[in-house]
Amino acid sequence: MKVSELKEKSISELNKELISLLRVQFSLRMQLATQQLSDTSRMKIIRKDIARVKTIMTQKAS
């Protein structure tokens, strides 16, 4: 996910995006715990995407 795409979205769209990313992160954590996760690098990508969304939301709020 690119920052330019996130900057075009509204706060409500960013909230929806954040919720979906958190759900993906949760499912990946569960897969990791049960040793079903084959691509562990996906955890890092999702974590960075969550940070990007939160950063854009903070910038838009101020």
Distance bins in CASP14 RR format, pairs under 12 A and 6 or more apart:
PFRMAT RR
TARGET T0000
AUTHOR 0000-0000-0000
RMODE 2
METHOD distances of the structure
MODEL  1
1 7 0 0 0 0 0 1 0 0 0 0 0
1 8 0 0 0 0 0 1 0 0 0 0 0
1 9 0 0 0 0 0 1 0 0 0 0 0
1 14 0 0 0 0 0 1 0 0 0 0 0
1 17 0 0 0 0 1 0 0 0 0 0 0
1 18 0 0 0 0 0 1 0 0 0 0 0
1 20 0 0 0 0 0 1 0 0 0 0 0
1 21 0 0 0 0 1 0 0 0 0 0 0
1 24 0 0 0 0 0 1 0 0 0 0 0
1 45 0 0 0 0 1 0 0 0 0 0 0
1 46 0 0 0 0 1 0 0 0 0 0 0
1 48 0 0 0 0 1 0 0 0 0 0 0
1 49 1 0 1 0 0 0 0 0 0 0 0
1 50 0 0 0 0 0 1 0 0 0 0 0
1 51 0 0 0 0 0 1 0 0 0 0 0
1 52 1 0 0 1 0 0 0 0 0 0 0
1 53 1 0 0 1 0 0 0 0 0 0 0
1 56 0 0 0 0 0 1 0 0 0 0 0
2 8 0 0 0 0 1 0 0 0 0 0 0
2 9 0 0 0 0 0 1 0 0 0 0 0
2 48 0 0 0 0 0 1 0 0 0 0 0
2 49 0 0 0 0 0 1 0 0 0 0 0
2 52 0 0 0 0 1 0 0 0 0 0 0
2 53 0 0 0 0 0 1 0 0 0 0 0
2 56 0 0 0 0 0 1 0 0 0 0 0
3 9 0 0 0 0 0 1 0 0 0 0 0
3 14 0 0 0 0 0 1 0 0 0 0 0
3 48 0 0 0 0 0 1 0 0 0 0 0
3 49 0 0 0 0 0 1 0 0 0 0 0
3 51 0 0 0 0 0 1 0 0 0 0 0
3 52 1 0 0 1 0 0 0 0 0 0 0
3 53 0 0 0 0 1 0 0 0 0 0 0
3 55 0 0 0 0 1 0 0 0 0 0 0
3 56 1 0 0 1 0 0 0 0 0 0 0
3 59 0 0 0 0 0 1 0 0 0 0 0
4 52 0 0 0 0 0 1 0 0 0 0 0
4 56 0 0 0 0 0 1 0 0 0 0 0
5 13 0 0 0 0 0 1 0 0 0 0 0
5 14 0 0 0 0 0 1 0 0 0 0 0
5 17 0 0 0 0 1 0 0 0 0 0 0
5 49 0 0 0 0 0 1 0 0 0 0 0
5 52 0 0 0 0 1 0 0 0 0 0 0
5 53 0 0 0 0 0 1 0 0 0 0 0
5 56 0 0 0 0 1 0 0 0 0 0 0
6 13 0 0 0 0 1 0 0 0 0 0 0
6 14 1 0 0 1 0 0 0 0 0 0 0
6 17 1 0 0 1 0 0 0 0 0 0 0
6 18 0 0 0 0 0 1 0 0 0 0 0
6 21 0 0 0 0 0 1 0 0 0 0 0
6 49 0 0 0 0 1 0 0 0 0 0 0
6 50 0 0 0 0 0 1 0 0 0 0 0
6 51 0 0 0 0 0 1 0 0 0 0 0
6 52 1 0 0 1 0 0 0 0 0 0 0
6 53 1 0 0 1 0 0 0 0 0 0 0
6 54 0 0 0 0 0 1 0 0 0 0 0
6 55 0 0 0 0 1 0 0 0 0 0 0
6 56 1 0 1 0 0 0 0 0 0 0 0
6 57 0 0 0 0 1 0 0 0 0 0 0
6 58 0 0 0 0 0 1 0 0 0 0 0
6 59 0 0 0 0 1 0 0 0 0 0 0
6 60 0 0 0 0 1 0 0 0 0 0 0
7 13 0 0 0 0 0 1 0 0 0 0 0
7 14 0 0 0 0 1 0 0 0 0 0 0
7 52 0 0 0 0 0 1 0 0 0 0 0
7 53 0 0 0 0 0 1 0 0 0 0 0
7 55 0 0 0 0 0 1 0 0 0 0 0
7 56 1 0 0 1 0 0 0 0 0 0 0
7 57 0 0 0 0 0 1 0 0 0 0 0
7 59 0 0 0 0 1 0 0 0 0 0 0
7 60 0 0 0 0 1 0 0 0 0 0 0
8 14 0 0 0 0 0 1 0 0 0 0 0
8 17 0 0 0 0 0 1 0 0 0 0 0
8 56 0 0 0 0 1 0 0 0 0 0 0
8 60 0 0 0 0 0 1 0 0 0 0 0
9 15 0 0 0 0 1 0 0 0 0 0 0
9 16 0 0 0 0 1 0 0 0 0 0 0
9 17 1 0 0 1 0 0 0 0 0 0 0
9 18 0 0 0 0 0 1 0 0 0 0 0
9 52 0 0 0 0 0 1 0 0 0 0 0
9 53 0 0 0 0 1 0 0 0 0 0 0
9 56 1 0 0 1 0 0 0 0 0 0 0
9 57 0 0 0 0 1 0 0 0 0 0 0
9 60 0 0 0 0 1 0 0 0 0 0 0
10 16 0 0 0 0 1 0 0 0 0 0 0
10 17 0 0 0 0 0 1 0 0 0 0 0
10 56 0 0 0 0 0 1 0 0 0 0 0
10 57 0 0 0 0 0 1 0 0 0 0 0
10 60 0 0 0 0 1 0 0 0 0 0 0
10 61 0 0 0 0 0 1 0 0 0 0 0
11 17 0 0 0 0 0 1 0 0 0 0 0
11 18 0 0 0 0 0 1 0 0 0 0 0
11 53 0 0 0 0 0 1 0 0 0 0 0
11 54 0 0 0 0 0 1 0 0 0 0 0
11 56 0 0 0 0 1 0 0 0 0 0 0
11 57 1 0 0 1 0 0 0 0 0 0 0
11 58 0 0 0 0 0 1 0 0 0 0 0
11 59 0 0 0 0 0 1 0 0 0 0 0
11 60 1 0 1 0 0 0 0 0 0 0 0
11 61 1 0 0 1 0 0 0 0 0 0 0
11 62 0 0 0 0 0 1 0 0 0 0 0
12 18 0 0 0 0 0 1 0 0 0 0 0
12 19 0 0 0 0 0 1 0 0 0 0 0
12 57 0 0 0 0 0 1 0 0 0 0 0
12 60 0 0 0 0 0 1 0 0 0 0 0
13 19 0 0 0 0 0 1 0 0 0 0 0
13 20 0 0 0 0 0 1 0 0 0 0 0
13 53 0 0 0 0 1 0 0 0 0 0 0
13 56 0 0 0 0 0 1 0 0 0 0 0
13 57 0 0 0 0 0 1 0 0 0 0 0
13 60 0 0 0 0 0 1 0 0 0 0 0
14 20 0 0 0 0 0 1 0 0 0 0 0
14 21 0 0 0 0 0 1 0 0 0 0 0
14 49 0 0 0 0 0 1 0 0 0 0 0
14 50 0 0 0 0 0 1 0 0 0 0 0
14 52 0 0 0 0 1 0 0 0 0 0 0
14 53 1 0 1 0 0 0 0 0 0 0 0
14 54 0 0 0 0 1 0 0 0 0 0 0
14 55 0 0 0 0 0 1 0 0 0 0 0
14 56 1 0 0 1 0 0 0 0 0 0 0
14 57 1 0 1 0 0 0 0 0 0 0 0
14 58 0 0 0 0 0 1 0 0 0 0 0
14 59 0 0 0 0 0 1 0 0 0 0 0
14 60 1 0 0 1 0 0 0 0 0 0 0
14 61 0 0 0 0 0 1 0 0 0 0 0
15 21 0 0 0 0 0 1 0 0 0 0 0
15 22 0 0 0 0 0 1 0 0 0 0 0
15 53 0 0 0 0 1 0 0 0 0 0 0
15 54 0 0 0 0 0 1 0 0 0 0 0
15 56 0 0 0 0 0 1 0 0 0 0 0
15 57 1 0 0 1 0 0 0 0 0 0 0
15 60 0 0 0 0 0 1 0 0 0 0 0
15 61 0 0 0 0 0 1 0 0 0 0 0
16 22 0 0 0 0 0 1 0 0 0 0 0
16 23 0 0 0 0 0 1 0 0 0 0 0
16 53 0 0 0 0 1 0 0 0 0 0 0
16 57 0 0 0 0 0 1 0 0 0 0 0
17 23 0 0 0 0 0 1 0 0 0 0 0
17 24 0 0 0 0 0 1 0 0 0 0 0
17 46 0 0 0 0 0 1 0 0 0 0 0
17 49 0 0 0 0 1 0 0 0 0 0 0
17 50 0 0 0 0 1 0 0 0 0 0 0
17 52 0 0 0 0 1 0 0 0 0 0 0
17 53 1 0 1 0 0 0 0 0 0 0 0
17 54 0 0 0 0 0 1 0 0 0 0 0
17 56 0 0 0 0 1 0 0 0 0 0 0
17 57 0 0 0 0 1 0 0 0 0 0 0
18 24 0 0 0 0 0 1 0 0 0 0 0
18 25 0 0 0 0 0 1 0 0 0 0 0
18 46 0 0 0 0 0 1 0 0 0 0 0
18 49 0 0 0 0 1 0 0 0 0 0 0
18 50 1 0 0 1 0 0 0 0 0 0 0
18 51 0 0 0 0 0 1 0 0 0 0 0
18 52 0 0 0 0 1 0 0 0 0 0 0
18 53 1 0 1 0 0 0 0 0 0 0 0
18 54 1 0 0 1 0 0 0 0 0 0 0
18 55 0 0 0 0 0 1 0 0 0 0 0
18 56 0 0 0 0 1 0 0 0 0 0 0
18 57 1 0 0 1 0 0 0 0 0 0 0
18 58 0 0 0 0 0 1 0 0 0 0 0
19 25 0 0 0 0 0 1 0 0 0 0 0
19 26 0 0 0 0 0 1 0 0 0 0 0
19 50 0 0 0 0 0 1 0 0 0 0 0
19 53 0 0 0 0 1 0 0 0 0 0 0
19 57 0 0 0 0 0 1 0 0 0 0 0
20 26 0 0 0 0 0 1 0 0 0 0 0
20 27 0 0 0 0 0 1 0 0 0 0 0
20 46 0 0 0 0 0 1 0 0 0 0 0
20 49 0 0 0 0 0 1 0 0 0 0 0
20 50 0 0 0 0 0 1 0 0 0 0 0
20 53 0 0 0 0 1 0 0 0 0 0 0
21 27 0 0 0 0 0 1 0 0 0 0 0
21 28 0 0 0 0 0 1 0 0 0 0 0
21 42 0 0 0 0 0 1 0 0 0 0 0
21 43 0 0 0 0 0 1 0 0 0 0 0
21 45 0 0 0 0 0 1 0 0 0 0 0
21 46 1 0 0 1 0 0 0 0 0 0 0
21 47 0 0 0 0 1 0 0 0 0 0 0
21 48 0 0 0 0 0 1 0 0 0 0 0
21 49 1 0 1 0 0 0 0 0 0 0 0
21 50 1 0 1 0 0 0 0 0 0 0 0
21 51 0 0 0 0 1 0 0 0 0 0 0
21 52 0 0 0 0 1 0 0 0 0 0 0
21 53 1 0 0 1 0 0 0 0 0 0 0
21 54 0 0 0 0 1 0 0 0 0 0 0
22 28 0 0 0 0 0 1 0 0 0 0 0
22 29 0 0 0 0 0 1 0 0 0 0 0
22 46 0 0 0 0 1 0 0 0 0 0 0
22 47 0 0 0 0 0 1 0 0 0 0 0
22 49 0 0 0 0 0 1 0 0 0 0 0
22 50 1 0 0 1 0 0 0 0 0 0 0
22 51 0 0 0 0 0 1 0 0 0 0 0
22 53 0 0 0 0 1 0 0 0 0 0 0
22 54 0 0 0 0 0 1 0 0 0 0 0
23 29 0 0 0 0 0 1 0 0 0 0 0
23 30 0 0 0 0 0 1 0 0 0 0 0
23 46 0 0 0 0 0 1 0 0 0 0 0
23 50 0 0 0 0 0 1 0 0 0 0 0
24 30 0 0 0 0 0 1 0 0 0 0 0
24 31 0 0 0 0 0 1 0 0 0 0 0
24 37 0 0 0 0 0 1 0 0 0 0 0
24 42 0 0 0 0 1 0 0 0 0 0 0
24 43 0 0 0 0 1 0 0 0 0 0 0
24 45 0 0 0 0 1 0 0 0 0 0 0
24 46 1 0 1 0 0 0 0 0 0 0 0
24 47 0 0 0 0 0 1 0 0 0 0 0
24 49 0 0 0 0 1 0 0 0 0 0 0
24 50 0 0 0 0 1 0 0 0 0 0 0
25 31 0 0 0 0 0 1 0 0 0 0 0
25 32 0 0 0 0 0 1 0 0 0 0 0
25 37 0 0 0 0 0 1 0 0 0 0 0
25 42 0 0 0 0 1 0 0 0 0 0 0
25 43 1 0 0 1 0 0 0 0 0 0 0
25 44 0 0 0 0 0 1 0 0 0 0 0
25 45 0 0 0 0 0 1 0 0 0 0 0
25 46 1 0 1 0 0 0 0 0 0 0 0
25 47 1 0 0 1 0 0 0 0 0 0 0
25 48 0 0 0 0 0 1 0 0 0 0 0
25 49 0 0 0 0 1 0 0 0 0 0 0
25 50 1 0 0 1 0 0 0 0 0 0 0
25 51 0 0 0 0 0 1 0 0 0 0 0
25 53 0 0 0 0 0 1 0 0 0 0 0
26 32 0 0 0 0 0 1 0 0 0 0 0
26 33 0 0 0 0 0 1 0 0 0 0 0
26 43 0 0 0 0 0 1 0 0 0 0 0
26 46 0 0 0 0 1 0 0 0 0 0 0
26 50 0 0 0 0 0 1 0 0 0 0 0
27 33 0 0 0 0 0 1 0 0 0 0 0
27 34 0 0 0 0 0 1 0 0 0 0 0
27 36 0 0 0 0 0 1 0 0 0 0 0
27 37 0 0 0 0 1 0 0 0 0 0 0
27 42 0 0 0 0 0 1 0 0 0 0 0
27 43 0 0 0 0 0 1 0 0 0 0 0
27 46 0 0 0 0 1 0 0 0 0 0 0
28 34 0 0 0 0 0 1 0 0 0 0 0
28 36 0 0 0 0 1 0 0 0 0 0 0
28 37 1 0 0 1 0 0 0 0 0 0 0
28 38 0 0 0 0 0 1 0 0 0 0 0
28 39 0 0 0 0 1 0 0 0 0 0 0
28 40 0 0 0 0 1 0 0 0 0 0 0
28 41 0 0 0 0 0 1 0 0 0 0 0
28 42 1 0 0 1 0 0 0 0 0 0 0
28 43 1 0 1 0 0 0 0 0 0 0 0
28 44 0 0 0 0 0 1 0 0 0 0 0
28 45 0 0 0 0 1 0 0 0 0 0 0
28 46 1 0 0 1 0 0 0 0 0 0 0
28 47 0 0 0 0 1 0 0 0 0 0 0
28 49 0 0 0 0 0 1 0 0 0 0 0
28 50 0 0 0 0 0 1 0 0 0 0 0
29 36 0 0 0 0 0 1 0 0 0 0 0
29 37 0 0 0 0 1 0 0 0 0 0 0
29 40 0 0 0 0 0 1 0 0 0 0 0
29 42 0 0 0 0 0 1 0 0 0 0 0
29 43 1 0 0 1 0 0 0 0 0 0 0
29 46 0 0 0 0 1 0 0 0 0 0 0
29 47 0 0 0 0 0 1 0 0 0 0 0
30 36 0 0 0 0 1 0 0 0 0 0 0
30 37 0 0 0 0 1 0 0 0 0 0 0
30 43 0 0 0 0 0 1 0 0 0 0 0
31 37 1 1 0 0 0 0 0 0 0 0 0
31 38 0 0 0 0 1 0 0 0 0 0 0
31 39 0 0 0 0 1 0 0 0 0 0 0
31 40 0 0 0 0 1 0 0 0 0 0 0
31 42 0 0 0 0 1 0 0 0 0 0 0
31 43 0 0 0 0 1 0 0 0 0 0 0
31 46 0 0 0 0 0 1 0 0 0 0 0
32 38 0 0 0 0 0 1 0 0 0 0 0
32 39 0 0 0 0 0 1 0 0 0 0 0
32 40 1 0 0 1 0 0 0 0 0 0 0
32 41 0 0 0 0 0 1 0 0 0 0 0
32 42 0 0 0 0 1 0 0 0 0 0 0
32 43 1 0 0 1 0 0 0 0 0 0 0
32 44 0 0 0 0 0 1 0 0 0 0 0
32 46 0 0 0 0 0 1 0 0 0 0 0
33 43 0 0 0 0 0 1 0 0 0 0 0
37 43 1 0 0 1 0 0 0 0 0 0 0
37 46 0 0 0 0 0 1 0 0 0 0 0
39 45 0 0 0 0 1 0 0 0 0 0 0
39 46 0 0 0 0 0 1 0 0 0 0 0
40 46 0 0 0 0 0 1 0 0 0 0 0
40 47 0 0 0 0 0 1 0 0 0 0 0
41 47 0 0 0 0 0 1 0 0 0 0 0
41 48 0 0 0 0 0 1 0 0 0 0 0
42 48 0 0 0 0 0 1 0 0 0 0 0
42 49 0 0 0 0 0 1 0 0 0 0 0
43 49 0 0 0 0 0 1 0 0 0 0 0
43 50 0 0 0 0 0 1 0 0 0 0 0
44 50 0 0 0 0 0 1 0 0 0 0 0
44 51 0 0 0 0 0 1 0 0 0 0 0
45 51 0 0 0 0 0 1 0 0 0 0 0
45 52 0 0 0 0 0 1 0 0 0 0 0
46 52 0 0 0 0 0 1 0 0 0 0 0
46 53 0 0 0 0 0 1 0 0 0 0 0
47 53 0 0 0 0 0 1 0 0 0 0 0
47 54 0 0 0 0 0 1 0 0 0 0 0
48 54 0 0 0 0 0 1 0 0 0 0 0
48 55 0 0 0 0 0 1 0 0 0 0 0
49 55 0 0 0 0 0 1 0 0 0 0 0
49 56 0 0 0 0 0 1 0 0 0 0 0
50 56 0 0 0 0 0 1 0 0 0 0 0
50 57 0 0 0 0 0 1 0 0 0 0 0
51 57 0 0 0 0 0 1 0 0 0 0 0
51 58 0 0 0 0 0 1 0 0 0 0 0
52 58 0 0 0 0 0 1 0 0 0 0 0
52 59 0 0 0 0 0 1 0 0 0 0 0
53 59 0 0 0 0 0 1 0 0 0 0 0
53 60 0 0 0 0 0 1 0 0 0 0 0
54 60 0 0 0 0 0 1 0 0 0 0 0
54 61 0 0 0 0 0 1 0 0 0 0 0
55 61 0 0 0 0 0 1 0 0 0 0 0
55 62 0 0 0 0 0 1 0 0 0 0 0
56 62 0 0 0 0 0 1 0 0 0 0 0
END
